[in-house]
Amino acid sequence: MRLRLTRIERYVLETTLLGVATALAVLSTVIILIDFVELSRTVALRAEIGFAKVLYLTALHAPSVILLLLPFAFLFGVLGAYVNLNRRSELIAMRAAGVSAWRFIFPAAGAALLIGMVSVTVLNPVASALNARFEQESDALQRGPSPAAANQEVWLRQGDAHAQIVIRAKSRDLYQNGLRLKGVSLFISTPGPKGLEFSRRVEANEARLLPGYWMLIGAREATPGAEALRYDTLTLPSSLNGQSALERFASPKAVPFWGLMDAIARTEQAGFSATGYRLQLDQLLAMPLLLAAMSVLAAAFSLRLIRLGGLAALAGSGVALGFVLFFFDQFCHALGEAGAIPPFAAAWTPPILALLSGFTLLCYTEDG
């Protein structure tokens, strides 16, 4: 099996990557500028912050924007690169020399696949961490000096084979990079002959989540048929940590790729549906295939010989089909979130459909 690229393949690959980088730079600049203006209009006016702070918030949000724009960058970048090669008659010269279109398309698709893997494993965790910081700081600025999430009711759930605990609190805030709840009620159920059975309820003025346990301050414990007991402090084991507990208040997209499997396990162990996390994991796993599919699709729409005419219309059709696939992907995502279709099908159907469409057009164009 030949792994070494020929000079022609390297030239086409370099041209394609330059086109993708240019498209990503243009798209990112436009979207980030719009994001900067939106933050200036919302956060800056409410919190009365300066230009530097708005620029800092925009920079925190930028990696998430870049990750979202990658499929469009490959669609527009590859399409533009191959159209330019076609207009300069370089593709005609390559094909006249006996170079098949498959030979100079597959290296670009392989590069897209590799870039997708790096984006998922490296860029996504960075983007998730920075986006979480962005949301935390922008929310704090808009609320002003008030405590985080003050007067907002909080519901959590944790569980294992021995007990299931539903936690309700009147408010929450950060406590030394951990979690502190105020006005807490804990409803504890244990397995019984007929399934989970309510066993006791604990009320506390404050609950602090420490490694491996909850510390309850000013607690009162009540069990059915027994007198209530009061404690200055009471500890209960916990399977949560500060990060996993705060994930309950964030969307699945805020959880980094390497933490999704743990989030799925913790959510299902606590008795919740992990559909959102499973959908996010499958979509991230499918992203390399989506980028490769966009590359193949864009190349397929730009190989028509320029002397035959209609290249601009065909390239425009490729862009339109790319947007159709994007909206189809969002539609599948909505169906997956609603549970109408399995998360695996919702995540993998759009990239597979895009790849098959590109291969079909390539077979028609190249092989008749």
C-alpha positions as CSV (number, residue, x, y, z in Angstrom):
1,M,0.0,0.0,0.0
2,R,1.5,3.4,-1.0
3,L,1.6,5.9,1.7
4,R,4.0,8.4,0.2
5,L,2.4,11.3,-1.7
6,T,3.7,12.2,-5.2
7,R,4.7,15.7,-6.0
8,I,1.4,16.5,-7.7
9,E,-0.6,15.1,-4.7
10,R,1.5,17.2,-2.3
11,Y,1.0,20.3,-4.4
12,V,-2.8,19.8,-4.5
13,L,-2.9,19.0,-0.8
14,E,-0.9,22.2,0.0
15,T,-3.2,24.3,-2.2
16,T,-6.3,22.8,-0.5
17,L,-5.0,23.3,3.0
18,L,-4.2,26.9,2.1
19,G,-7.7,27.4,0.8
20,V,-9.2,25.9,4.0
21,A,-7.0,28.1,6.2
22,T,-8.0,31.2,4.2
23,A,-11.7,30.3,4.4
24,L,-11.5,29.6,8.1
25,A,-9.7,32.9,8.7
26,V,-12.3,34.9,6.8
27,L,-15.3,33.1,8.4
28,S,-13.8,33.3,11.9
29,T,-13.0,37.0,11.5
30,V,-16.5,37.8,10.4
31,I,-18.3,35.7,13.1
32,I,-15.9,36.8,15.9
33,L,-16.4,40.5,14.9
34,I,-20.2,39.9,15.1
35,D,-19.7,38.2,18.5
36,F,-17.6,41.2,19.7
37,V,-20.3,43.7,18.6
38,E,-23.0,41.5,20.3
39,L,-21.0,41.4,23.6
40,S,-20.5,45.1,23.4
41,R,-24.2,45.6,23.0
42,T,-25.3,43.3,25.8
43,V,-22.6,42.6,28.4
44,A,-20.7,45.8,28.1
45,L,-23.7,48.1,28.4
46,R,-25.1,46.2,31.4
47,A,-21.8,45.9,33.3
48,E,-20.1,49.1,32.0
49,I,-16.8,47.4,31.1
50,G,-14.2,48.6,28.7
51,F,-12.9,47.6,25.3
52,A,-10.1,45.3,26.8
53,K,-12.6,43.2,28.8
54,V,-15.0,42.8,25.9
55,L,-12.0,41.7,23.7
56,Y,-11.0,39.2,26.5
57,L,-14.5,37.7,26.6
58,T,-14.5,37.5,22.8
59,A,-11.2,35.6,22.9
60,L,-12.5,33.1,25.4
61,H,-15.5,32.4,23.1
62,A,-13.4,32.3,19.9
63,P,-12.3,28.6,20.0
64,S,-15.9,27.4,20.2
65,V,-16.7,29.6,17.2
66,I,-13.8,28.1,15.2
67,L,-14.9,24.6,16.1
68,L,-18.4,25.3,14.9
69,L,-17.1,26.8,11.6
70,L,-14.8,24.0,10.6
71,P,-17.2,22.1,8.3
72,F,-18.0,25.3,6.4
73,A,-14.3,26.2,6.2
74,F,-13.6,22.8,4.5
75,L,-16.6,23.2,2.2
76,F,-15.7,26.7,1.1
77,G,-11.9,26.3,1.2
78,V,-11.7,23.0,-0.8
79,L,-14.3,24.3,-3.2
80,G,-12.3,27.5,-3.8
81,A,-9.0,25.7,-4.1
82,Y,-10.2,23.2,-6.7
83,V,-12.1,25.9,-8.7
84,N,-8.9,28.0,-8.8
85,L,-6.9,24.9,-10.0
86,N,-9.5,24.3,-12.6
87,R,-9.5,27.9,-13.8
88,R,-5.7,27.8,-14.2
89,S,-6.1,24.6,-16.2
90,E,-3.9,22.7,-13.7
91,L,-6.5,20.1,-13.1
92,I,-6.8,19.6,-16.9
93,A,-3.0,19.1,-17.2
94,M,-3.0,16.6,-14.3
95,R,-5.8,14.6,-15.8
96,A,-4.2,14.7,-19.3
97,A,-1.1,13.3,-17.7
98,G,-3.1,10.3,-16.5
99,V,-3.6,11.4,-12.9
100,S,-7.0,10.2,-11.7
101,A,-9.2,12.6,-9.7
102,W,-9.3,10.1,-6.9
103,R,-5.5,10.5,-6.5
104,F,-5.6,14.2,-5.7
105,I,-8.9,14.2,-3.8
106,F,-8.2,11.4,-1.3
107,P,-5.1,13.2,0.2
108,A,-7.2,16.2,0.9
109,A,-10.0,14.1,2.4
110,G,-7.4,12.2,4.5
111,A,-6.0,15.6,5.8
112,A,-9.5,16.6,6.7
113,L,-10.0,13.4,8.6
114,L,-6.7,14.0,10.5
115,I,-7.6,17.6,11.3
116,G,-11.0,16.5,12.5
117,M,-9.4,14.0,14.9
118,V,-7.1,16.7,16.3
119,S,-10.0,19.2,16.6
120,V,-12.0,16.7,18.6
121,T,-9.2,15.5,20.9
122,V,-7.3,18.8,21.4
123,L,-9.4,21.8,20.3
124,N,-12.7,20.7,21.8
125,P,-11.4,20.3,25.4
126,V,-9.7,23.7,25.1
127,A,-12.8,25.3,23.6
128,S,-15.0,23.7,26.3
129,A,-12.8,25.0,29.1
130,L,-12.6,28.5,27.7
131,N,-16.3,28.6,26.9
132,A,-17.1,27.6,30.5
133,R,-14.9,30.4,31.7
134,F,-16.6,32.8,29.2
135,E,-20.1,31.9,30.4
136,Q,-19.0,32.2,34.1
137,E,-17.5,35.6,33.6
138,S,-20.2,37.0,31.3
139,D,-22.9,35.9,33.8
140,A,-21.0,37.4,36.7
141,L,-20.6,40.7,34.9
142,Q,-24.3,40.9,34.0
143,R,-25.4,40.0,37.5
144,G,-22.9,42.5,39.1
145,P,-21.8,42.0,42.7
146,S,-24.6,39.5,43.6
147,P,-23.7,35.9,44.4
148,A,-23.6,33.5,41.5
149,A,-26.9,32.1,40.6
150,A,-28.5,33.8,43.7
151,N,-32.2,33.0,44.3
152,Q,-32.2,30.3,41.6
153,E,-33.6,27.0,42.7
154,V,-31.2,24.1,42.1
155,W,-32.0,20.4,41.6
156,L,-29.3,17.7,41.6
157,R,-29.4,13.9,41.8
158,Q,-26.7,11.4,42.7
159,G,-26.9,7.7,43.2
160,D,-25.3,4.3,43.3
161,A,-26.3,0.7,44.0
162,H,-27.0,1.6,47.7
163,A,-29.0,4.8,47.6
164,Q,-30.5,7.5,45.3
165,I,-30.5,11.1,46.6
166,V,-32.5,13.9,45.1
167,I,-31.1,17.3,46.2
168,R,-33.0,20.6,46.2
169,A,-31.5,23.9,47.1
170,K,-32.7,27.5,47.1
171,S,-29.4,28.8,45.7
172,R,-25.9,27.9,44.9
173,D,-22.5,29.6,44.7
174,L,-18.8,28.7,44.4
175,Y,-16.9,27.7,47.5
176,Q,-13.1,27.5,47.0
177,N,-13.6,26.1,43.5
178,G,-16.2,23.7,44.8
179,L,-20.0,24.0,45.2
180,R,-22.0,25.4,48.1
181,L,-25.7,25.1,48.4
182,K,-28.1,27.1,50.6
183,G,-31.4,26.1,51.9
184,V,-30.9,22.4,51.1
185,S,-33.3,19.5,51.2
186,L,-32.1,15.9,50.5
187,F,-34.6,13.1,49.7
188,I,-32.9,9.7,50.2
189,S,-34.3,6.5,48.8
190,T,-32.8,3.0,49.2
191,P,-33.5,-0.2,47.2
192,G,-36.3,-2.3,48.7
193,P,-38.4,-5.4,47.7
194,K,-40.6,-3.3,45.4
195,G,-37.8,-1.1,44.1
196,L,-36.6,2.3,45.4
197,E,-38.3,3.2,48.7
198,F,-38.1,6.6,50.5
199,S,-36.1,6.2,53.6
200,R,-35.3,9.6,55.1
201,R,-35.2,13.4,54.4
202,V,-32.5,15.8,55.5
203,E,-32.8,19.5,55.7
204,A,-29.8,21.8,56.1
205,N,-29.0,25.5,56.1
206,E,-25.9,24.9,54.0
207,A,-24.3,22.0,52.1
208,R,-20.7,22.0,50.9
209,L,-19.5,19.5,48.3
210,L,-16.1,18.2,49.4
211,P,-14.1,15.3,47.9
212,G,-16.2,12.2,48.4
213,Y,-18.9,13.6,50.6
214,W,-21.4,16.4,51.4
215,M,-20.8,18.5,54.6
216,L,-24.2,19.6,55.8
217,I,-24.3,22.5,58.3
218,G,-27.3,23.1,60.5
219,A,-28.9,19.8,59.5
220,R,-32.2,18.1,60.6
221,E,-32.8,14.5,59.7
222,A,-36.3,13.0,59.6
223,T,-37.2,9.3,59.0
224,P,-40.7,7.9,58.7
225,G,-42.2,7.1,62.2
226,A,-39.2,8.5,64.1
227,E,-38.4,11.8,65.9
228,A,-36.4,14.3,63.9
229,L,-32.7,14.6,64.8
230,R,-30.6,17.8,64.7
231,Y,-26.9,18.0,63.9
232,D,-24.5,20.9,63.9
233,T,-22.7,19.2,61.0
234,L,-23.6,16.0,59.2
235,T,-21.7,14.2,56.4
236,L,-23.2,12.1,53.6
237,P,-21.2,10.2,50.9
238,S,-21.3,11.7,47.4
239,S,-20.4,10.4,44.0
240,L,-20.2,13.9,42.7
241,N,-17.3,16.4,42.5
242,G,-17.4,20.1,41.9
243,Q,-16.9,19.8,38.2
244,S,-19.5,17.0,37.7
245,A,-22.0,18.7,39.8
246,L,-21.7,21.9,37.9
247,E,-22.1,20.0,34.7
248,R,-25.8,19.6,35.7
249,F,-26.2,23.3,35.0
250,A,-24.3,23.3,31.7
251,S,-25.3,22.0,28.3
252,P,-23.7,18.8,27.0
253,K,-21.6,21.0,24.6
254,A,-19.9,22.5,27.6
255,V,-18.5,19.1,28.6
256,P,-15.1,18.4,27.0
257,F,-14.7,15.3,24.8
258,W,-12.5,13.4,27.3
259,G,-15.2,14.0,30.1
260,L,-18.2,12.8,28.2
261,M,-17.9,9.1,29.0
262,D,-17.7,9.9,32.7
263,A,-20.6,12.4,32.4
264,I,-22.7,9.6,30.7
265,A,-21.8,7.1,33.4
266,R,-22.6,9.5,36.3
267,T,-25.8,10.7,34.7
268,E,-27.2,7.2,34.1
269,Q,-26.0,6.1,37.6
270,A,-28.0,8.9,39.1
271,G,-31.1,7.8,37.2
272,F,-31.2,10.5,34.6
273,S,-31.3,10.2,30.8
274,A,-27.9,10.7,29.2
275,T,-29.3,11.2,25.7
276,G,-27.8,14.7,25.4
277,Y,-24.3,13.6,26.4
278,R,-24.5,10.5,24.1
279,L,-25.6,12.7,21.2
280,Q,-22.7,15.1,21.8
281,L,-20.2,12.3,22.0
282,D,-21.4,10.7,18.8
283,Q,-21.4,14.1,17.0
284,L,-17.8,14.7,18.1
285,L,-16.8,11.2,17.0
286,A,-18.5,11.8,13.6
287,M,-16.8,15.2,13.1
288,P,-13.7,13.9,11.3
289,L,-15.9,12.0,8.9
290,L,-18.0,15.1,8.4
291,L,-15.0,17.2,7.5
292,A,-13.7,14.5,5.1
293,A,-17.2,14.3,3.5
294,M,-17.3,18.1,3.0
295,S,-13.9,17.9,1.3
296,V,-15.0,15.2,-1.1
297,L,-18.3,16.9,-1.7
298,A,-16.6,20.3,-2.5
299,A,-14.1,18.7,-4.8
300,A,-16.7,16.8,-6.6
301,F,-18.6,20.0,-7.4
302,S,-15.5,21.7,-8.8
303,L,-14.1,19.1,-11.3
304,R,-16.2,20.1,-14.3
305,L,-14.0,21.2,-17.2
306,I,-14.1,24.9,-17.4
307,R,-14.4,24.9,-21.2
308,L,-17.7,23.1,-20.9
309,G,-19.1,26.0,-19.0
310,G,-21.4,25.9,-16.0
311,L,-18.6,25.7,-13.4
312,A,-19.9,28.6,-11.4
313,A,-23.4,27.2,-11.3
314,L,-22.1,23.8,-10.2
315,A,-19.9,25.3,-7.5
316,G,-22.9,27.3,-6.3
317,S,-24.9,24.1,-6.2
318,G,-22.2,22.6,-4.0
319,V,-22.4,25.5,-1.6
320,A,-26.2,25.2,-1.5
321,L,-26.0,21.5,-0.9
322,G,-23.5,22.2,2.0
323,F,-26.1,24.5,3.7
324,V,-28.8,21.9,3.1
325,L,-26.6,19.3,4.8
326,F,-26.0,21.7,7.7
327,F,-29.7,22.2,8.3
328,F,-30.3,18.5,7.9
329,D,-27.6,17.9,10.6
330,Q,-29.4,20.4,12.9
331,F,-32.7,18.7,12.2
332,C,-31.2,15.3,13.1
333,H,-29.7,16.9,16.2
334,A,-33.1,18.1,17.3
335,L,-34.6,14.7,16.7
336,G,-31.9,13.0,18.6
337,E,-32.3,15.4,21.6
338,A,-36.0,14.7,21.6
339,G,-35.4,11.0,21.6
340,A,-37.3,10.5,18.3
341,I,-34.2,8.7,16.8
342,P,-31.2,7.1,18.5
343,P,-28.2,9.5,19.2
344,F,-26.0,7.3,17.0
345,A,-28.3,7.7,14.0
346,A,-28.7,11.4,14.6
347,A,-25.0,12.0,14.7
348,W,-23.7,9.7,11.9
349,T,-26.5,10.0,9.3
350,P,-25.5,13.6,8.0
351,P,-21.8,12.9,7.4
352,I,-22.4,9.5,5.8
353,L,-25.1,11.0,3.6
354,A,-22.7,13.8,2.6
355,L,-19.9,11.3,1.9
356,L,-22.1,9.1,-0.2
357,S,-23.3,12.2,-2.2
358,G,-19.7,13.2,-2.9
359,F,-18.7,9.8,-4.0
360,T,-21.7,9.5,-6.2
361,L,-21.0,12.7,-8.0
362,L,-17.3,11.8,-8.3
363,C,-18.1,8.5,-9.9
364,Y,-20.5,10.2,-12.3
365,T,-17.9,13.0,-13.2
366,E,-14.8,10.8,-13.3
367,D,-16.0,7.4,-14.5
368,G,-19.1,8.4,-16.3
